[in-house]
């Protein structure tokens, strides 16, 4: 994890070798949209990130388990079968 005031210290050359394509200002900017705007709060304190234009988010299991379980029905037990976003 990198704090915003340390982004100029990112090992960009190493990250680019691994496929990282963003510039530091695309990770965090107060003036323009950036990756920090893709972070969402889930439940009481968990976080997730948007990973698709359709609104799919990724988070840790323990963050979403309660909500996923509550969304399940007797016909569809989402917490054990999973769910996939529908694409147009």
Secondary structure, DSSP 8 states (H G I E B T S, - for coil): ---GGGGGG--HHHHHHTT----HHHHS-SSS--GGGGEEEETTTEEEEE-STT--EE--HHHHHHHHHHH--SS--HHHH-------
